[in-house]
Amino acid sequence: MDGVNNLTGGGSPPHDPGMEARVAVREEIAASTKQAMAGLQQEVHDLRSDTNRRIDSLRDAVESDFRILFGAIISVALGLAALMANGFHWF
C-alpha cells in the first residue's frame, strides 16, 4: 500500500501533520457559509414581505379598476337599451 491509505502509527496526534490546518480552513469556510446563509435568509424574508405588500396593493388597485369597468359596462348597456327602446318607440 502507499502512504495515503496506510494509517499505522501512534494514536494521539493526527497521522498527517497538515490535517489540523486543513480542518481549520474547512471550519472557517463552514462558519462563513453559515453567516452568509443567515444573511440570505433574512434578505429572502424581507423580499417576501415587500412582495406581499406590493401584491396586496396591486390587488386593491385591480379590484377598484374592476368595479369602475363593470359599472361603465352596465351604464353603456343600459344607455344602449334606452336608445334602442326610444328608436323602436317602445316608450
Secondary structure as UniProt FT lines:
FT   TURN            3..5
FT   TURN            17..18
FT   HELIX           19..87
FT   TURN            88..89
//
